[in-house]
């Protein structure tokens, strides 16, 4: 069939039955995105379909593997505050954004009210703006044989709200009670679940989508949306109707409980849905456009878009990889230590197609590591995340052993034994007796300096830190640590491996605790300092939750292991000698372990007492550690102490050259230990507050709580100049 019209992003074909097929195929992109020119072309196609009496309807589909990945966040990410120095007048920028968003929405409104039935044939993923285009169509049919396909409105995950009518059409389609959780949590559904939820009308094999969509147009072809029909009622009722308001009452309560006011996008979503569904669609779309504009220009949203999407995407693609190093592929991986971390690394590596030699001190221990992978796969099979055949293939690639000679084919060996320098040195030397000259060696350590560990190696230039996070199967981040002699080739090889197993690498230079452990430790220690000051333990924990961190500090210390913290503390003291400076929490940690045998959750006794049924309560003996009176504590001050102490340490890491790229600092913090995602990361937080205001607050806290809050010279300099970190240190 001949193509109609001169379109860059679409191909339009009209068949003998008078059905137009608009094939979305943006040039130079692996996925379609909702760009201004794509929207303009789609609008022109709808005009063509509506004006031609010979055309009965249209099918909108994609020539790519996915339908549409959503809006072009690269454009949105430069639209507001959060560092970057807006050049236009604020009012002008707001108006420009609002006008642009509303214009797009009116194009989608034209699609659904054009008088011709439009069907969306979703051959793959339709997320964000992609799903919003589909929701404006009168019928949606999705492929049921594309396992990777997902459907949803994930904007809230990066601090935004849907801006293409999603907050208005989805509640009208399935009701506010069902729609709000999907929008506010950014949930993505499989085709089967999207059908059950009511997002789509039908599923079919990918090869049959267009034929089925055309058949619907010819046989039923309803060109009127449900909400445009006389007598339409919102499923479940409007907010002021009986039963209709419960979703908003419960939603607001849950939002306050879990978000603590940190996430403006979720609050805006709630308001946009509440106000919009009581209005005609055109007015409702204006409501959404206003809230979208407001949130897009909120510096928190800008920081989240930058860190959680743009920077994360850059790092995932290997932005920090040495450019001249040759590509490297791991076919055979050796792992030393089959414990929790070793078995997790074996799992993700075997899942990526690598042959894994899993070595431990005896064969029984090595086999236990493989059994841990078996248990993990059983859980994944039960949740239908992996098939029986896929699980069997993964297990077939893991080979337990107690013989170092089995490592001879390894392209890369990762050591994951105990955090003991002598043990690590011993296994390093033994490994190098058996591996080839071209193999690389990585140490999965969270605290011990890589340069020191590399002293046990005969080839320190091929030695690198490869710090995984637990649980390995779920955590996205891997921290790569360069020792003083680590070569570019070794860094590139480690980065290629990390990307091959589907993780996101950050690159840092050697330092005690590196970047993630070093900064994360300040959060835990600040909780202990507050306890020592006399702040009530329950108030400390609540303040930790209020920051947006995934767990409060005392509970998190129990999860990590108080005994482990004590061992690290003793090792650091031994390494540094007279240079070691004890912190406020050292005495508490030592006493908890040595005097009370309270090791954390692992033995049911830590800062909390743990019941056999999973319940917990704060240990009533914590009061013995309070040296201050604890009579007048402000929750907001405690919250600020938790956040600022981490940001300060991140700045020190930047100042000392431990971190060289702001993307590594912010993304590493969010993915590594869950630093308040609403802030975009510890460096972005400073830019949101303003470097001058942040520095002044730190000086005041240093006077009251100690020199650890003193602003580093780098922060002081930026504050005096009124600069942002993302202005001065643009990522390259």
C-alpha positions, 0 to 999 in steps of 0.5 A, a space after each residue: 500500500 502506498 504511504 500517504 503524506 510527508 511525515 518524519 516520525 510516522 508512515 501513514 497507509 490506507 487500505 482498501 477498506 478505508 482503514 488508515 494505519 499510522 506507523 510510529 517510527 522515529 528516526 535515529 531512536 531505538 524507541 519512540 518518544 513523545 516529542 513536540 514534532 511527533 505530537 504535531 505530526 500525529 495531529 496532522 494525521 488526525 486532521 487527515 483522517 477526520 477530513 477524508 470521508 473515505 477513511 472509516 477509522 485509524 489504527 495507531 501502532 509502532 514499527 519499533 519493538 515498543 509502542 512508546 517509552 514516554 515523553 522526552 525527559 531530556 527536554 523536560 529535564 532542562 525546563 526548570 530549577 534545581 541547578 542550571 540557572 534559568 535565563 528566562 523570567 520565571 513567569 515567562 517560563 511558567 507560561 511557556 510550559 503551561 501553553 506547551 502542555 495544554 497544546 499537546 493535551 488539546 491535540 490528544 483531545 482532538 484525537 478522541 473527539 475527531 468523529 472517527 474510531 481510533 484504535 491503538 495496537 500496542 505491540 510493546 511497552 507503552 509508558 507515560 506519554 505513550 500510554 496517554 496517547 493510547 488512552 486518548 484512542 477509543 480502543 486499545 489492544 496489546 500484544 500478549 506474547 511480548 513478556 517485556 511489555 509494560 503499561 503504566 504512568 511512571 512519571 511519579 517515580 521521577 518526581 513528575 505527574 502525567 501531563 498528557 491527560 493521564 490524571 483525567 482519563 485513567 480515573 474516568 476509565 477505571 475509577 479514582 480508587 483504582 487509578 490513584 495508586 497506579 498513578 501515584 506509585 508509578 506502577 507498570 503492568 504486564 499486558 495481562 494485568 493491564 487487561 484485568 485492571 481495565 487499561 486495555 480492552 483486549 490482548 492478542 498475539 503481536 502478529 494479529 494486533 493490526 488485523 484485530 484493531 481493523 476488525 474492531 473499527 469495521 464491526 464496532 467502531 465506537 468513536 465516542 469515549 465513555 466520558 463523552 457519552 450522555 449520562 456517563 458516571 465515574 466508576 465508584 463515583 465523584 469525590 463528593 458522592 457516597 463512596 467516591 470520596 474514600 479514595 481521597 481520604 485514604 490516599 491523603 492519609 497514606 501519602 502523609 504517612 509514607 511521604 512526609 510531605 517530601 514528594 510534591 508530585 504525589 500531592 499534585 496528582 491527588 489534587 489534579 484527579 480530585 479537581 479534574 474529574 468533577 469538570 468537563 474534559 477540556 477544563 480537566 485537562 487545563 487543571 492537569 496542565 497547571 499542576 504539571 507546570 507547577 511541578 516541572 518547575 519545582 527544583 525537587 522535580 528537576 533534581 529527580 528527573 536529572 538524577 533518577 532518569 538522565 544521570 542514571 541513563 548516562 551511567 547505565 550506558 557507560 558514561 564513565 567508561 574510559 573511551 580508548 579501552 577495548 571492549 571486554 566480555 566475561 565468558 568465565 567468571 571466578 568467585 571466591 567465597 560462596 556466602 551471601 554476597 558470593 552466591 548473589 554475584 553468581 546468580 546475576 552473572 549466570 543469569 547473564 550467560 556467564 559460566 561461574 566457578 563458585 569457590 569456597 574453603 570446602 566443597 560443602 560450603 561452595 555447594 551451599 552457595 549454589 543452594 542459595 541460588 536455587 532457593 532464590 530462583 524458586 521464589 522467582 519461579 513462584 512469582 512467574 519472573 523466571 521460567 523453569 527452563 530459564 532457572 535450569 539454565 542459570 543453575 547449569 552455569 554455576 559450578 561449585 568447587 574448592 579447587 583454585 585450579 578450577 579458576 584457570 579459564 576465568 576472565 575475571 575473578 571477584 573475591 567476596 570473602 570476609 572483611 579481613 585483610 589477611 584472608 583477602 591477601 591469601 586468596 589473592 595470591 593463591 588465585 594468581 597462581 592459576 589464572 591467565 595473564 589477561 585475567 582481571 581481579 576484583 575485590 568486593 569490599 565495602 571498606 578496606 582500601 583497594 590500594 592496600 589490598 592490591 599490595 598482595 597482587 603481583 599485578 596491581 594494575 589489573 586489580 580493582 574494587 567491585 563493591 556490590 550491594 545486598 541483596 545483589 539480585 535486587 540492588 542496581 548499583 555496583 561501586 567500582 573503586 580505582 586503586 592507585 595502580 588500577 589501569 584504564 583497561 581494568 576499569 573498562 573491563 570491570 564496567 563492561 562486566 557490570 553493564 553485562 549483568 544489568 547493573 549501574 556502575 559508578 566510579 570512585 577513587 580509593 579511600 577508606 570506606 570509598 564513597 558509599 560506605 563512607 557517606 552512608 556511615 555518617 547517617 548511622 553515626 549521627 543517629 548514635 550522636 543524637 542518642 548520646 545527646 539525649 534525644 529519645 530513641 523513638 524521636 530519632 527513628 521518626 526523624 530518620 523516616 521523615 528524611 525519606 531514607 528507607 529505614 531509620 538509623 537504629 533499625 538500619 544499624 541492626 539490619 547491617 549488624 552492630 557487630 560488623 560495625 564494631 569489627 570495621 571500627 576496630 580494623 580502622 582503629 588498627 590501620 590508622 593508629 594515632 590518626 584515628 579519631 573516635 566518633 560519638 557512636 564508637 563507645 555505644 557500638 563497643 558497649 552494645 557488642 562487648 557489654 550486652 552481646 547485642 549484635 543486631 537483628 541476626 541474634 534478635 538483640 540490637 537497638 531493638 528487641 525482636 520477637 520470633 513472630 517478626 515484631 520488634 520494639 526499641 530496647 528499653 536499656 538505650 537510656 544508659 547511653 544518653 549523656 545529654 538531657 534530651 528535654 527539647 528536641 525539634 524533629 525538623 532539626 534532627 531531620 536536617 542533621 541527618 540529611 546535611 551530615 550526608 551531604 557534607 561528607 559527599 562534598 568532602 569526597 568531591 573535594 578530595 577527589 574520591 568522587 569526580 563526577 556529580 552523577 556518581 555522587 547523586 545516583 550512587 547515594 540514591 541507589 546505594 543506600 537509599 538517600 532521600 530520592 526526593 532530593 535527587 541526591 546529597 549534592 542536588 540537595 545542596 543546590 535545592 537549598 542553595 549553597 549559601 543558605 546550606 553553608 550558613 545552616 551548617 555553620 550554625 549546626 557546627 556551633 551547636 552540635 560539633 565540628 563535623 558540621 563545619 562546611 568544607 572549603 569547596 562549599 564555602 566558596 560556592 556559597 560566597 559566589 552564589 553558585 550551584 554544584 551543577 553549575 560549576 561541575 557540569 558532567 562531561 
